[in-house]
């Protein structure tokens, strides 16, 4: 079991509403240093809203969010990136009229150290396809290539915790395989990851632990392998 003193991200009784509709209903979970934690659930379960609340792009109605032991509720995304909490958003969100290199440098915009170029080279080592097309405009790339770029851009900020929102959404089966290989590679290099995914099987195969979210609530939690073998999870999310 993870060391309880080594929690990097802790969400406690989080509630988020859109007008009169409560989308997240008192959610609690945590991510420990070095873990890959998967948050799975059907479309509309509240997963993306939870990430938006964590990263300050959607106000929380109640509860608390702690990063590195300090409350970050209400802080802006800019400040959180500086602290090391970085998200790869659903839909990629690349800068379409900028080149691959320019997109990567935007990921390092909050940094002022001398190792930015070395990190560009590291991203190119992880994503050789990006290196091949370094000067290409991001908007002319395929969806899978844009997903790689969004992941690389996030890594340029040197995240202490990397949040990933539906990285496989809308991709071909071959590209889905590639993206999950890269997620595993990034984790193996020591990056702590919170992975939000509808593809429950692939997410749990990669994860150390998992949380199941339904209708704005956490309904199950446990070791990823145990969740993967659970009859309820298999029936609801694996089509068995």
Backbone as JSON, one array per atom type, in Angstrom:
{
  "sequence": "XXXXXXXXXXXXXXXXXXXXXXXXXXXXXXXXXXXXXXXXXXXXXXXXXXXXXXXXXXXXXXXXXXXXXXXXXXXXXXXXXXXXXXXXXXXXXXXXXXXXXXXXXXXXXXXXXXXXXXXXXXXXXXXXXXXXXXXXXXXXXXXXXXXXXXXXXXXXXXXXXXXXXXXXXXXXXXXXXXXXXXXXXXXXXXXXXXXXXXXXXXXXXXXXXXXXXXXXXXXXXXXXXXXXXXXXXXXXXXXX",
  "N": [[0.84, -1.21, 0.0], [0.4, 2.34, -0.61], [2.47, 4.86, 0.93], [1.01, 6.77, 3.42], [2.04, 9.22, 4.12], [3.09, 10.3, 1.9], [1.54, 11.69, 0.06], [0.78, 13.36, -2.86], [-1.32, 14.64, -4.21], [-4.47, 15.45, -3.01], [-7.88, 15.08, -2.83], [-10.75, 16.14, -1.26], [-13.96, 15.54, -0.29], [-15.09, 16.89, -2.51], [-17.21, 19.09, -4.25], [-18.95, 20.08, -7.11], [-20.79, 22.27, -9.14], [-22.93, 23.03, -11.9], [-24.7, 25.7, -12.39], [-27.83, 24.86, -11.23], [-27.34, 22.19, -11.24], [-25.73, 19.53, -9.78], [-22.72, 18.33, -10.46], [-20.51, 16.99, -9.45], [-20.32, 15.17, -6.53], [-19.3, 15.34, -3.71], [-16.72, 14.09, -3.84], [-13.86, 12.13, -3.03], [-10.41, 11.44, -3.13], [-7.0, 10.29, -3.6], [-3.59, 10.79, -4.67], [-0.51, 9.27, -4.72], [3.04, 9.78, -4.44], [4.83, 8.83, -7.28], [2.91, 7.09, -8.21], [0.59, 5.7, -10.65], [-2.55, 6.54, -11.09], [-5.82, 5.65, -11.92], [-8.82, 7.15, -12.92], [-11.86, 6.1, -13.62], [-14.86, 5.79, -15.61], [-18.16, 6.18, -17.02], [-19.12, 8.26, -19.84], [-20.04, 11.5, -18.86], [-19.95, 11.04, -16.16], [-18.66, 12.76, -14.47], [-15.95, 13.03, -14.43], [-14.19, 14.69, -15.99], [-15.07, 17.19, -15.11], [-14.23, 17.05, -12.47], [-11.42, 17.13, -12.82], [-11.22, 19.68, -13.92], [-11.95, 21.24, -11.74], [-9.86, 20.65, -9.98], [-7.72, 21.81, -11.33], [-8.36, 24.46, -11.35], [-9.96, 25.61, -13.3], [-12.65, 25.36, -13.18], [-14.9, 26.43, -10.79], [-15.03, 25.15, -7.45], [-17.74, 24.09, -5.45], [-17.78, 23.17, -2.86], [-15.73, 21.49, -0.38], [-12.23, 20.41, -0.48], [-8.99, 20.79, -2.02], [-5.83, 19.54, -2.04], [-2.44, 20.05, -2.78], [0.76, 18.88, -2.71], [0.56, 18.99, 0.02], [-0.66, 21.42, 0.62], [-3.51, 23.56, 0.54], [-5.08, 24.19, -2.53], [-7.36, 25.11, -3.55], [-9.26, 27.28, -5.5], [-7.09, 28.55, -6.62], [-5.47, 29.76, -9.61], [-4.99, 28.24, -12.87], [-2.54, 28.91, -14.01], [-0.83, 29.48, -11.78], [-0.81, 26.94, -10.64], [0.45, 25.33, -12.53], [3.02, 26.39, -12.36], [3.64, 25.38, -9.84], [3.79, 22.72, -10.35], [1.63, 21.13, -11.04], [0.08, 19.82, -13.65], [-1.92, 19.64, -16.61], [-2.98, 17.54, -19.28], [-5.26, 18.35, -21.53], [-8.63, 17.23, -22.29], [-9.35, 16.7, -25.7], [-7.02, 17.72, -26.64], [-6.03, 20.49, -27.43], [-3.96, 21.95, -28.73], [-1.76, 24.56, -29.99], [-2.76, 25.61, -32.89], [-1.7, 27.14, -35.03], [0.92, 27.31, -34.54], [4.24, 25.95, -34.62], [5.44, 22.57, -33.99], [7.73, 22.67, -32.32], [7.43, 25.25, -31.25], [5.03, 24.92, -29.84], [5.91, 23.14, -27.88], [7.76, 24.75, -26.53], [6.02, 26.59, -25.45], [4.95, 25.07, -23.43], [6.97, 25.22, -21.6], [6.84, 27.78, -20.7], [6.55, 28.88, -18.16], [8.95, 28.52, -17.0], [12.36, 29.44, -16.16], [14.85, 28.42, -16.4], [17.98, 26.92, -17.53], [17.66, 24.59, -18.92], [15.77, 24.04, -20.81], [15.99, 23.48, -23.59], [17.24, 20.99, -23.44], [15.16, 19.52, -22.4], [13.32, 19.66, -24.48], [14.69, 18.02, -26.27], [14.5, 15.65, -24.82], [11.74, 15.2, -24.92], [11.5, 14.78, -27.66], [12.87, 12.39, -27.79], [11.1, 10.68, -26.56], [8.92, 10.94, -28.24], [9.51, 10.29, -31.23], [8.26, 10.86, -33.67], [7.42, 13.48, -33.47], [9.83, 14.82, -33.51], [10.63, 14.35, -36.12], [8.96, 16.06, -37.46], [9.36, 18.66, -36.63], [9.13, 21.37, -37.39], [6.62, 21.57, -38.41], [3.27, 22.84, -38.66], [1.08, 22.66, -35.91], [-1.66, 22.39, -36.26], [-1.96, 21.0, -38.61], [-1.5, 18.39, -38.15], [-2.27, 14.9, -37.46], [-4.93, 13.58, -35.33], [-3.87, 11.81, -33.42], [-1.16, 12.5, -33.47], [-1.33, 15.12, -32.57], [-2.19, 14.57, -29.98], [0.09, 13.37, -28.92], [1.74, 15.63, -29.03], [0.43, 17.35, -27.23], [0.85, 15.94, -24.87], [3.65, 15.96, -24.78], [4.08, 18.73, -24.58], [3.01, 19.22, -22.03], [4.84, 17.79, -20.46], [7.03, 19.41, -20.71], [6.73, 21.31, -18.77], [7.72, 20.14, -16.57], [6.2, 18.38, -14.7], [5.1, 17.66, -11.35], [2.88, 16.24, -10.7], [1.07, 14.75, -13.22], [-1.82, 15.33, -14.93], [-4.13, 13.63, -16.91], [-6.56, 13.82, -19.32], [-8.73, 11.79, -20.79], [-6.92, 10.66, -22.88], [-7.01, 8.84, -25.02], [-9.22, 9.34, -26.5], [-11.17, 9.38, -29.43], [-9.23, 8.39, -31.15], [-7.52, 6.25, -33.53], [-7.41, 2.61, -33.34], [-4.72, 1.7, -33.53], [-3.29, 4.02, -32.88], [-4.26, 4.45, -30.34], [-3.07, 2.3, -28.98], [-0.4, 3.16, -29.17], [-0.46, 5.57, -27.7], [-1.08, 4.67, -25.11], [1.16, 3.11, -24.63], [3.07, 5.13, -24.48], [2.16, 6.56, -22.24], [2.66, 4.65, -20.26], [5.44, 4.59, -20.5], [6.17, 7.22, -19.78], [5.35, 7.18, -17.12], [7.07, 5.19, -16.15], [9.42, 6.55, -16.14], [9.31, 8.02, -13.89], [7.31, 9.91, -13.46], [4.49, 11.02, -11.71], [1.11, 10.18, -12.16], [-2.26, 11.06, -12.81], [-4.77, 9.53, -14.36], [-7.49, 9.99, -16.35], [-10.01, 8.19, -17.85], [-12.22, 6.71, -20.28], [-11.79, 4.27, -21.38], [-11.71, 1.72, -19.69], [-10.48, -0.78, -19.32], [-7.88, -0.59, -20.52], [-6.85, 1.54, -19.05], [-6.85, 0.58, -16.39], [-5.14, -1.55, -16.65], [-2.7, -0.31, -16.8], [-2.5, 1.08, -14.41], [-1.66, 1.65, -10.9], [-3.48, 1.96, -8.8], [-7.08, 2.4, -8.69], [-10.07, 4.38, -9.23], [-13.57, 4.29, -9.39], [-16.0, 6.16, -10.96], [-19.29, 7.28, -10.82], [-22.11, 9.0, -11.85], [-21.26, 11.42, -10.63], [-20.1, 10.58, -8.24], [-17.73, 8.7, -6.27], [-17.75, 5.32, -6.53], [-16.43, 2.92, -6.28], [-13.23, 1.72, -5.23], [-9.77, 0.77, -5.27], [-6.96, -1.55, -5.57], [-5.63, -1.61, -8.84], [-5.56, -4.03, -10.32], [-7.33, -5.62, -8.87], [-9.72, -4.23, -9.28], [-9.92, -4.53, -12.03], [-10.47, -7.21, -12.19], [-12.89, -7.36, -10.97], [-16.26, -8.41, -10.94], [-18.43, -6.55, -11.18], [-17.25, -4.26, -12.23], [-16.28, -5.31, -14.61], [-18.65, -6.02, -15.88], [-19.93, -3.55, -16.15], [-18.1, -1.84, -17.47], [-16.42, -3.23, -19.15], [-17.86, -4.71, -20.86], [-18.73, -7.3, -20.26]],
  "CA": [[0.0, 0.0, 0.0], [1.18, 3.58, -0.63], [2.77, 5.52, 2.2], [0.07, 7.88, 3.59], [2.75, 10.5, 4.29], [3.67, 10.66, 0.61], [0.43, 12.09, -0.81], [1.04, 14.58, -3.63], [-2.6, 15.27, -4.54], [-5.56, 14.93, -2.17], [-9.17, 15.7, -3.06], [-11.57, 15.78, -0.1], [-15.37, 15.96, -0.29], [-15.22, 17.9, -3.57], [-18.52, 19.26, -4.89], [-18.92, 21.05, -8.21], [-22.12, 22.4, -9.74], [-23.17, 23.92, -13.04], [-26.03, 26.22, -12.09], [-28.51, 24.05, -10.21], [-27.02, 20.77, -11.42], [-24.53, 19.14, -9.07], [-22.02, 17.37, -11.32], [-19.6, 16.22, -8.6], [-21.1, 15.11, -5.3], [-18.55, 14.95, -2.52], [-15.71, 13.12, -4.25], [-12.59, 12.11, -2.3], [-9.4, 10.48, -3.58], [-5.63, 10.78, -3.43], [-2.55, 10.27, -5.56], [0.75, 9.24, -4.0], [4.26, 9.97, -5.23], [5.24, 7.7, -8.09], [1.79, 6.25, -8.64], [-0.31, 5.98, -11.76], [-3.9, 6.3, -10.58], [-6.83, 5.81, -12.96], [-10.2, 7.51, -12.56], [-12.63, 5.6, -14.74], [-16.3, 5.99, -15.52], [-18.82, 6.45, -18.29], [-19.27, 9.65, -20.25], [-21.0, 12.2, -18.02], [-19.84, 10.64, -14.75], [-18.1, 13.86, -13.68], [-14.49, 12.91, -14.38], [-13.56, 15.91, -16.52], [-15.4, 18.29, -14.19], [-13.33, 16.91, -11.32], [-10.11, 17.64, -13.21], [-11.31, 21.13, -14.08], [-11.95, 21.83, -10.4], [-8.51, 20.5, -9.45], [-6.8, 22.72, -12.02], [-8.78, 25.84, -11.18], [-10.71, 26.13, -14.44], [-14.06, 25.29, -12.81], [-14.95, 26.65, -9.34], [-15.61, 24.14, -6.57], [-18.77, 24.59, -4.55], [-17.44, 22.77, -1.49], [-14.63, 20.55, -0.28], [-10.88, 20.97, -0.55], [-8.01, 20.16, -2.9], [-4.49, 19.79, -1.54], [-1.33, 19.66, -3.62], [2.0, 18.96, -1.92], [0.2, 19.26, 1.41], [-1.26, 22.74, 0.8], [-4.76, 23.75, -0.17], [-4.95, 24.97, -3.77], [-8.7, 25.44, -4.04], [-9.41, 28.67, -5.89], [-5.93, 29.07, -7.33], [-5.56, 29.71, -11.06], [-4.21, 27.21, -13.55], [-1.17, 29.42, -14.2], [-0.07, 29.26, -10.55], [-0.69, 25.51, -10.39], [1.5, 24.83, -13.43], [4.29, 26.79, -11.74], [3.89, 24.52, -8.7], [4.04, 21.36, -10.82], [0.38, 20.41, -11.32], [-0.05, 20.1, -15.08], [-2.93, 18.8, -17.23], [-3.16, 17.34, -20.72], [-6.72, 18.46, -21.55], [-9.43, 16.51, -23.27], [-9.39, 17.43, -26.96], [-5.64, 18.11, -26.97], [-5.84, 21.91, -27.19], [-2.67, 22.46, -29.22], [-1.78, 25.86, -30.68], [-2.81, 25.11, -34.25], [-0.91, 27.94, -35.97], [2.31, 27.31, -34.1], [4.93, 24.71, -34.95], [5.61, 21.61, -32.91], [8.72, 23.21, -31.38], [6.84, 26.4, -30.57], [4.09, 24.38, -28.87], [6.69, 22.59, -26.76], [8.32, 25.87, -25.78], [4.92, 27.16, -24.66], [4.85, 24.25, -22.22], [8.02, 25.65, -20.67], [6.73, 29.23, -20.57], [6.66, 29.29, -16.76], [10.3, 28.22, -16.53], [13.41, 30.39, -16.49], [16.13, 27.73, -16.22], [18.78, 26.76, -18.74], [17.56, 23.21, -19.4], [14.58, 23.9, -21.65], [16.33, 22.78, -24.83], [17.48, 19.59, -23.1], [13.86, 18.87, -22.23], [12.79, 19.48, -25.84], [15.35, 16.82, -26.79], [13.93, 14.51, -24.11], [10.41, 14.96, -25.5], [11.71, 14.18, -28.98], [13.28, 10.99, -27.58], [9.88, 9.94, -26.25], [8.04, 11.03, -29.41], [10.34, 10.51, -32.43], [7.48, 11.42, -34.76], [7.43, 14.94, -33.31], [11.14, 15.31, -33.95], [10.65, 14.31, -37.58], [8.11, 17.11, -38.01], [9.52, 19.72, -35.64], [8.73, 22.68, -37.89], [5.26, 21.47, -38.96], [2.23, 23.5, -37.86], [0.35, 21.67, -35.11], [-3.01, 22.2, -36.78], [-1.95, 20.13, -39.79], [-1.16, 17.03, -37.72], [-3.39, 14.01, -37.15], [-5.37, 13.63, -33.94], [-2.92, 11.1, -32.57], [0.06, 13.3, -33.37], [-1.65, 16.24, -31.69], [-2.21, 14.06, -28.61], [1.5, 13.28, -28.53], [2.25, 16.98, -28.81], [-0.15, 17.85, -25.98], [1.55, 15.26, -23.78], [5.01, 16.5, -24.73], [4.01, 20.1, -24.07], [2.82, 19.14, -20.58], [6.09, 17.35, -19.86], [7.97, 20.54, -20.71], [6.56, 22.06, -17.52], [8.29, 19.3, -15.5], [5.14, 18.18, -13.69], [5.19, 16.77, -10.21], [1.74, 15.37, -10.99], [0.54, 14.97, -14.56], [-3.23, 14.95, -15.08], [-4.41, 13.33, -18.31], [-8.0, 13.71, -19.5], [-9.17, 11.04, -21.97], [-5.91, 10.77, -23.95], [-7.26, 7.94, -26.16], [-10.52, 9.65, -27.12], [-11.24, 9.72, -30.84], [-8.05, 7.94, -31.89], [-7.58, 4.92, -34.14], [-6.89, 1.57, -32.43], [-3.25, 1.67, -33.54], [-2.8, 5.18, -32.15], [-4.58, 4.21, -28.93], [-1.99, 1.46, -28.46], [0.8, 3.99, -29.04], [-0.63, 6.53, -26.61], [-0.97, 3.98, -23.82], [2.58, 2.76, -24.48], [3.78, 6.34, -24.05], [1.76, 6.83, -20.86], [3.44, 3.72, -19.44], [6.84, 5.02, -20.56], [6.3, 8.44, -18.96], [5.26, 6.75, -15.71], [8.28, 4.43, -15.8], [10.51, 7.53, -15.96], [9.17, 8.6, -12.56], [6.25, 10.91, -13.37], [3.25, 10.65, -11.06], [0.05, 10.44, -13.14], [-3.69, 10.79, -12.6], [-5.28, 9.26, -15.7], [-8.94, 9.91, -16.5], [-10.23, 7.43, -19.08], [-13.39, 5.86, -20.48], [-11.29, 2.94, -21.72], [-11.4, 1.22, -18.35], [-9.56, -1.91, -19.37], [-6.51, -0.14, -20.77], [-6.43, 2.4, -17.94], [-6.57, -0.22, -15.2], [-3.96, -2.37, -16.91], [-1.52, 0.52, -16.56], [-2.53, 1.78, -13.13], [-1.4, 1.02, -9.6], [-4.78, 1.96, -8.13], [-8.13, 3.0, -9.49], [-11.33, 4.84, -8.65], [-14.69, 4.23, -10.33], [-16.88, 7.31, -10.74], [-20.62, 7.15, -11.42], [-23.06, 10.07, -11.51], [-20.67, 12.41, -9.75], [-19.65, 10.0, -6.98], [-16.83, 7.56, -6.3], [-18.52, 4.16, -6.08], [-15.51, 1.82, -5.98], [-11.82, 2.06, -5.24], [-8.94, -0.36, -4.9], [-5.84, -1.85, -6.44], [-6.11, -1.66, -10.21], [-5.79, -5.41, -10.74], [-8.55, -6.09, -8.23], [-10.85, -3.62, -9.99], [-9.99, -5.13, -13.35], [-11.05, -8.55, -12.04], [-14.18, -7.28, -10.26], [-17.39, -8.69, -11.85], [-19.23, -5.36, -11.41], [-16.5, -3.4, -13.16], [-16.22, -5.98, -15.91], [-19.98, -5.95, -16.5], [-20.31, -2.16, -16.45], [-17.16, -1.09, -18.29], [-15.65, -4.08, -20.05], [-18.79, -5.38, -21.75], [-18.81, -8.74, -19.96]],
  "C": [[0.87, 1.25, 0.0], [1.39, 4.14, 0.77], [1.83, 6.72, 2.35], [0.74, 9.22, 3.79], [3.28, 11.04, 2.97], [2.59, 11.03, -0.4], [0.8, 13.39, -1.53], [-0.24, 15.36, -3.9], [-3.7, 14.62, -3.71], [-6.82, 15.75, -2.44], [-10.11, 15.21, -1.97], [-12.96, 16.39, -0.21], [-15.65, 17.04, -1.34], [-16.63, 17.89, -4.16], [-18.41, 20.37, -5.93], [-20.3, 21.07, -8.86], [-22.08, 23.33, -10.94], [-24.59, 24.46, -12.87], [-26.65, 25.4, -10.97], [-28.19, 22.58, -10.3], [-25.7, 20.45, -10.74], [-23.84, 18.01, -9.85], [-21.08, 16.47, -10.54], [-20.12, 16.32, -7.18], [-20.29, 14.58, -4.11], [-17.48, 13.91, -2.78], [-14.43, 13.27, -3.42], [-11.66, 11.06, -2.91], [-8.03, 11.1, -3.4], [-4.69, 10.09, -4.41], [-1.22, 10.39, -4.82], [1.93, 9.35, -4.96], [4.61, 8.69, -5.98], [4.13, 6.82, -8.62], [1.26, 6.65, -10.03], [-1.69, 5.56, -11.28], [-4.89, 6.58, -11.71], [-8.18, 6.15, -12.35], [-11.04, 7.15, -13.77], [-14.12, 5.84, -14.52], [-16.86, 6.32, -16.89], [-18.81, 7.93, -18.61], [-20.35, 10.31, -19.4], [-20.92, 11.87, -16.55], [-19.3, 11.74, -13.86], [-16.59, 13.87, -13.63], [-13.8, 14.19, -14.83], [-13.86, 17.11, -15.63], [-14.51, 18.25, -12.96], [-11.95, 17.46, -11.65], [-10.12, 19.15, -13.37], [-11.3, 21.83, -12.72], [-10.56, 21.76, -9.78], [-7.58, 21.56, -10.03], [-7.27, 24.17, -12.03], [-9.54, 26.43, -12.34], [-12.22, 26.01, -14.25], [-14.16, 25.44, -11.29], [-15.57, 25.46, -8.6], [-16.64, 24.79, -5.67], [-18.42, 24.29, -3.1], [-16.3, 21.77, -1.55], [-13.28, 21.23, -0.42], [-10.03, 20.14, -1.5], [-6.64, 20.53, -2.37], [-3.46, 19.24, -2.52], [-0.04, 19.91, -2.85], [1.71, 19.42, -0.5], [-0.46, 20.6, 1.67], [-2.54, 22.86, -0.02], [-4.53, 24.63, -1.4], [-6.33, 25.37, -4.3], [-8.79, 26.95, -4.32], [-8.21, 29.26, -6.59], [-6.11, 28.9, -8.83], [-4.64, 28.66, -11.66], [-2.75, 27.63, -13.74], [-0.3, 29.14, -12.97], [0.17, 27.78, -10.3], [0.37, 24.88, -11.29], [2.87, 25.18, -12.86], [4.66, 25.87, -10.57], [4.11, 23.06, -9.09], [2.8, 20.51, -11.03], [-0.05, 20.77, -12.74], [-1.06, 19.14, -15.71], [-2.77, 18.74, -18.74], [-4.68, 17.31, -20.93], [-7.38, 17.52, -22.55], [-9.51, 17.35, -24.55], [-8.07, 18.03, -27.38], [-5.31, 19.58, -26.76], [-4.49, 22.45, -27.62], [-2.86, 23.84, -29.85], [-1.64, 25.59, -32.17], [-1.89, 25.84, -35.21], [0.54, 28.1, -35.53], [2.93, 25.96, -34.45], [5.0, 23.79, -33.74], [6.59, 22.15, -31.86], [8.14, 24.38, -30.59], [5.81, 25.96, -29.53], [4.83, 23.84, -27.64], [7.26, 23.71, -25.9], [7.25, 26.58, -24.96], [4.7, 26.37, -23.38], [5.86, 24.64, -21.16], [7.95, 27.13, -20.36], [6.91, 29.72, -19.13], [8.07, 29.08, -16.21], [11.29, 29.3, -16.94], [14.79, 29.76, -16.31], [16.8, 27.51, -17.58], [18.64, 25.38, -19.37], [16.37, 22.97, -20.31], [14.9, 23.12, -22.92], [16.6, 21.3, -24.57], [16.16, 18.84, -22.94], [13.12, 18.72, -23.55], [13.38, 18.2, -26.45], [14.79, 15.56, -26.12], [12.54, 14.16, -24.65], [10.54, 14.31, -26.88], [12.16, 12.72, -28.87], [12.06, 10.12, -27.28], [8.97, 9.85, -27.46], [8.87, 11.3, -30.66], [9.56, 11.14, -33.58], [7.43, 12.95, -34.68], [8.75, 15.53, -33.78], [11.21, 15.37, -35.47], [9.93, 15.51, -38.19], [8.2, 18.39, -37.16], [9.01, 21.08, -36.1], [7.3, 22.7, -38.45], [4.26, 22.19, -38.05], [1.37, 22.45, -37.18], [-1.03, 21.38, -35.68], [-3.09, 21.3, -37.98], [-1.65, 18.68, -39.43], [-2.43, 16.21, -37.49], [-3.76, 14.12, -35.68], [-4.4, 12.94, -33.0], [-1.62, 11.87, -32.39], [-0.17, 14.51, -32.48], [-1.71, 15.79, -30.23], [-0.78, 13.89, -28.09], [2.07, 14.65, -28.2], [1.72, 17.56, -27.51], [0.54, 17.22, -24.77], [2.97, 15.79, -23.64], [5.04, 17.9, -24.18], [3.85, 20.11, -22.55], [4.11, 18.71, -19.87], [7.12, 18.46, -19.8], [7.86, 21.39, -19.45], [7.14, 21.32, -16.32], [7.28, 19.05, -14.38], [5.54, 17.28, -12.55], [4.04, 15.78, -10.23], [1.2, 15.76, -12.36], [-0.89, 14.44, -14.61], [-3.5, 14.75, -16.56], [-5.9, 13.05, -18.46], [-8.33, 13.06, -20.84], [-8.16, 11.09, -23.12], [-6.19, 9.89, -25.17], [-8.51, 8.31, -26.95], [-10.37, 10.03, -28.59], [-10.08, 9.24, -31.69], [-8.28, 6.55, -32.48], [-7.03, 3.88, -33.18], [-5.37, 1.51, -32.38], [-2.69, 2.83, -32.73], [-3.13, 5.08, -30.67], [-3.49, 3.36, -28.28], [-0.73, 2.29, -28.21], [0.7, 4.94, -27.86], [-0.49, 5.85, -25.25], [0.46, 3.48, -23.58], [3.37, 3.95, -23.95], [3.43, 6.7, -22.61], [2.55, 5.93, -19.91], [4.9, 4.13, -19.38], [7.07, 6.25, -19.68], [6.26, 8.08, -17.48], [6.53, 6.03, -15.28], [9.48, 5.35, -15.57], [10.36, 8.31, -14.66], [8.09, 9.64, -12.41], [5.02, 10.33, -12.7], [2.08, 11.09, -11.94], [-1.32, 10.14, -12.55], [-4.31, 10.71, -13.98], [-6.8, 9.11, -15.66], [-9.24, 9.27, -17.85], [-11.59, 6.74, -19.08], [-12.97, 4.43, -20.81], [-10.77, 2.29, -20.44], [-10.36, 0.11, -18.36], [-8.12, -1.46, -19.53], [-6.0, 0.7, -19.6], [-6.04, 1.57, -16.71], [-5.38, -1.16, -15.41], [-2.67, -1.61, -16.62], [-1.37, 0.95, -15.1], [-2.05, 0.94, -11.95], [-2.7, 0.88, -8.82], [-5.81, 2.62, -9.03], [-9.32, 3.43, -8.67], [-12.39, 4.77, -9.75], [-15.66, 5.35, -9.97], [-18.18, 7.1, -11.5], [-21.5, 8.29, -10.92], [-22.52, 11.03, -10.46], [-20.16, 11.9, -8.41], [-18.64, 8.89, -7.22], [-17.58, 6.36, -5.72], [-17.65, 2.96, -5.74], [-14.09, 2.35, -6.0], [-11.01, 0.83, -4.85], [-7.73, -0.49, -5.8], [-6.37, -2.07, -7.86], [-6.42, -3.08, -10.67], [-7.07, -5.96, -10.14], [-9.78, -5.51, -8.91], [-11.03, -4.25, -11.37], [-10.64, -6.51, -13.31], [-12.43, -8.53, -11.4], [-15.34, -7.49, -11.24], [-18.24, -7.44, -12.17], [-18.55, -4.42, -12.41], [-16.49, -4.02, -14.54], [-17.57, -5.89, -16.63], [-20.3, -4.53, -16.96], [-19.41, -1.51, -17.49], [-16.38, -1.92, -19.3], [-16.55, -4.92, -20.95], [-18.92, -6.87, -21.5], [-20.0, -9.02, -19.05]]
}
